[in-house]
């Protein structure tokens, strides 16, 4: 594998949908509110992607040095595979966070949304604290909660706020649907790695509640967004276009509780990534039409 391909895989491109969809929904909401500025959307998108890449490299580094990734199934890990020195991966994570911080400060200055400055700092701290630091919250069952908060309401409503200066009840609901798809992506990994996580002391939500309930939570996270979009449709009727993802969502939910394990869950991860992206873009399109 080439050096460039190794770093690309380490950035985990399929997870970048969790960065794209909240910004897309937030920007579409701004369009619907007649308050959209393309430059702000571009900066917000670049910020979200830089933050997600930083999270992925930070997780690779922290899990690698802790030994958590030693027996996992999934994409090649830079540190655990021995392909890249831990210190290099850590620097890459900090570089991505630095880019995100610079873009965030630029966004705040251009929009005047100074309220978001401490929230942005907290987002970067949360990105590192997921598996890094002395007490990583991802090892204590809080990963799903934090992913929902930061890749749902924070990213979506933050995008709306820098454009419009306020949020609405239906943008709050829309952000929740996006956040649940981000949680679903994390749950696929945590269901897949439940046994190895338990053995290595990583007490994820799935380890805490048991694999059976973890699978049910995954199924709920891919079905609930459709109900949320239906509620958003009371204000933005075209949000019902997200029902085009009903069939793949049902299939994912059924597969989630079917008992597939290990490498057998790889197609589920791909399906969640693709369907979550489709849901987010369709929701954005429906809101913009509204």
HUQUI-V685813 format. One record per residue. PHI is phi in degrees with one decimal (* if undefined). OMEGA is omega in radians with two decimals (none if undefined). Layout:
# HUQUI-V685813
phi | omega
PHI | OMEGA
PHI | OMEGA
This chain:
# HUQUI-V685813
phi | omega
* | -3.12
-67.9 | -3.13
-61.7 | 3.14
-64.3 | 3.14
-61.6 | 3.13
-61.9 | 3.14
-70.0 | 3.09
-63.2 | 3.11
-62.6 | 3.13
-65.2 | 3.09
-76.0 | 3.10
52.9 | -3.05
-54.4 | -3.09
-68.7 | 3.09
-86.1 | -3.07
-70.0 | 3.04
-60.5 | 3.14
-71.9 | 3.05
-91.7 | -3.07
-74.9 | -2.99
-64.7 | 3.13
-65.2 | 3.11
-69.2 | 3.12
-62.1 | 3.14
-67.4 | 3.11
-64.3 | 3.13
-66.3 | 3.11
-63.3 | 3.09
-63.8 | 3.10
-64.2 | 3.08
-60.9 | -3.13
-64.1 | 3.14
-92.2 | 3.13
58.4 | -3.09
-138.9 | -3.03
-88.8 | 3.04
-126.5 | -3.06
-54.0 | -3.11
-61.8 | 3.14
-64.6 | 3.11
-64.8 | 3.14
-61.1 | -3.14
-66.5 | 3.13
-61.9 | 3.13
-66.5 | 3.12
-61.4 | 3.11
-62.0 | -3.10
-62.8 | 3.14
-67.2 | 3.13
-61.3 | -3.14
-67.1 | 3.13
-65.9 | 3.10
-62.3 | 3.10
-60.4 | 3.10
-59.3 | -3.09
-65.2 | 3.10
-68.0 | 3.13
-63.9 | 3.11
-65.5 | 3.11
-58.4 | -3.14
-63.9 | -3.03
-65.1 | 3.11
-65.9 | -3.14
-65.9 | -3.11
-73.3 | 3.09
-82.4 | -3.12
87.0 | -3.10
-67.8 | -3.06
-86.5 | -2.98
-59.5 | -3.05
-122.0 | -3.08
-80.5 | 3.02
-102.5 | 3.13
146.6 | -3.11
-59.1 | 3.12
-61.0 | 3.09
-93.2 | -3.08
-63.8 | -3.08
-80.6 | -3.07
-62.1 | 3.14
-77.4 | -3.11
81.8 | -3.08
-74.7 | -3.10
-134.9 | 3.12
-63.9 | 3.14
-53.1 | -3.10
-63.0 | 3.14
-70.1 | 3.12
-66.2 | 3.10
-62.9 | 3.11
-64.4 | 3.10
-63.7 | 3.10
-63.5 | -3.13
-66.5 | 3.08
-62.9 | 3.12
-62.5 | 3.11
-65.8 | 3.10
-64.2 | 3.08
-63.0 | 3.13
-61.7 | 3.14
-63.9 | 3.12
-63.9 | 3.12
-65.5 | 3.13
-64.1 | 3.11
-64.6 | 3.09
-61.1 | -3.14
-62.6 | -3.14
-66.1 | -3.13
-63.4 | -3.10
-67.7 | -3.07
-91.9 | -3.06
76.2 | -3.11
-88.2 | -3.04
-65.4 | 3.09
-58.6 | -3.07
-82.2 | -3.10
-61.9 | 3.10
-66.9 | 3.11
-66.8 | 3.10
-64.8 | 3.10
-62.6 | 3.12
-65.8 | 3.13
-62.6 | 3.13
-67.7 | 3.10
-62.6 | 3.13
-68.3 | 3.12
-62.3 | 3.12
-75.0 | -3.05
-72.7 | -3.13
-58.4 | 3.07
-125.7 | -3.11
-100.7 | 3.13
82.7 | -3.08
-71.3 | -3.12
-132.6 | -3.12
-66.0 | -3.09
-71.5 | 3.06
-65.7 | 3.12
-91.3 | -3.10
-123.7 | 3.04
84.6 | -3.09
-103.2 | -3.09
-58.3 | -3.10
-64.0 | 3.14
-62.8 | -3.10
-69.1 | 3.07
-62.3 | 3.11
-59.7 | -3.08
-64.6 | -2.98
-84.7 | 3.11
-99.3 | 3.04
-115.8 | -3.10
-57.0 | -3.06
-63.0 | -3.09
-69.0 | -3.09
-70.9 | -3.10
-70.1 | 3.05
-61.8 | 3.11
-64.9 | 3.10
-62.1 | -3.02
-66.8 | -3.13
-67.0 | 3.10
-86.8 | -2.95
-100.3 | -3.10
83.3 | 3.10
-159.8 | 3.06
-126.6 | -3.13
-122.8 | -3.12
-62.7 | -3.10
-77.1 | 3.04
-71.2 | 3.08
-64.0 | 3.10
-62.1 | -3.13
-59.3 | 3.14
-64.5 | 3.13
-69.3 | 3.09
-62.1 | 3.11
-63.7 | -3.14
-63.0 | -3.14
-66.0 | 3.08
-67.2 | 3.07
-64.8 | 3.09
-63.4 | 3.14
-58.6 | 3.14
-63.9 | 3.10
-66.9 | -3.11
-63.7 | 3.10
-58.2 | 3.12
-62.7 | -3.08
-72.8 | 3.01
-68.6 | 3.13
-59.5 | -3.03
-100.4 | -3.02
-55.7 | -3.08
-69.7 | -3.14
-70.6 | 3.08
-63.6 | 3.13
-61.9 | -3.12
-66.9 | -3.09
-94.6 | 3.09
87.0 | 3.10
-90.2 | -3.02
-89.2 | 3.11
-69.9 | 3.10
-59.3 | -3.14
-63.8 | 3.09
-64.9 | -3.08
-68.5 | -3.06
-95.3 | -3.11
100.5 | -3.07
-61.3 | -3.12
-60.4 | -3.14
-73.4 | 3.06
-63.1 | 3.09
-66.6 | 3.10
-66.0 | 3.09
-63.6 | 3.09
-61.2 | 3.12
-61.0 | -3.14
-65.8 | -3.09
-69.1 | 3.12
-94.0 | 3.13
-98.2 | -3.09
-59.7 | 3.13
-57.4 | 3.11
-68.1 | 3.07
-67.1 | 3.12
-65.0 | 3.12
-62.5 | 3.09
-64.7 | 3.09
-68.8 | 3.10
-60.8 | -3.10
-63.1 | 3.06
-64.8 | 3.09
-102.8 | -3.12
-131.0 | -2.98
-52.9 | -3.11
-69.2 | 3.06
-62.4 | 3.11
-65.4 | 3.10
-63.4 | 3.10
-64.6 | 3.10
-63.9 | 3.03
-63.9 | 3.11
-93.9 | -3.10
-59.9 | -3.08
-61.2 | 3.11
-61.7 | 3.11
-65.9 | 3.11
-63.1 | 3.14
-63.3 | 3.09
-64.0 | -3.12
-61.8 | 3.13
-64.5 | -3.14
-65.5 | -3.10
-60.0 | -3.10
-95.8 | -3.05
-79.6 | 3.11
100.6 | 3.07
-59.3 | -3.10
-132.8 | 3.02
53.6 | -3.12
-61.6 | 3.12
-65.3 | -3.14
-90.2 | 3.13
-58.2 | 3.10
-62.0 | 3.12
-68.0 | 3.10
-60.6 | 3.12
-61.1 | -3.13
-66.4 | 3.12
-64.9 | 3.12
-60.7 | -3.09
-69.2 | -3.10
-70.6 | 3.07
-62.5 | 3.09
-65.6 | 3.13
-61.8 | 3.11
-58.5 | -3.10
-62.8 | -3.13
-70.2 | 3.09
-66.9 | 3.10
-63.4 | 3.12
-61.0 | -3.14
-62.3 | -3.13
-64.6 | 3.12
-66.8 | -3.14
-62.2 | 3.10
-66.9 | -3.12
-65.2 | none
